[in-house]
Amino acid sequence: MFLVSTRTAPLLLLALACGACAGLWDLTAAALHETLAILAVSAALLAAAAPPRRAPLLALAVAAGVLLAHLVSPPPPGAQLAPLERGLISAAVAAVPALAGAAAGAGAARLLARRGRA
């Protein structure tokens, strides 16, 4: 059975909000690198604050936030895909930097925890 702890639940909501902000940024920005940086940095910071085993879940919540942003926003001019298709593609692409950032954040938290014990 999958239960979310009271420590992880606020982080999941924050991850959805960060992903939604990145998704809205993606809809308005001309370049992609800013969006990828927002995704990676937000996932890294959230993963550093969470238990390490929750890092992949937080990264997927960030990607789900991107999907949410695409579903609730009006389509950009000239969009040929439906909002759901556009959102699913964007969320799949967003999962890559989010997972990389979450891995980096969880790794950094582990290193800092080890260093504090030494």
Secondary structure, 3 states (H helix, E strand, C coil): CCCCCCCHHHHHHHHHHHHHHHHHHHHHCCCCHHHHHHHHHHHHHHHHHCCHHHHHHHHHHHHHHHHHHHHHCCCCCCCCCCHHHHHHHHHHHHHHHHHHHHHHHHHHHHHHHHHHHC
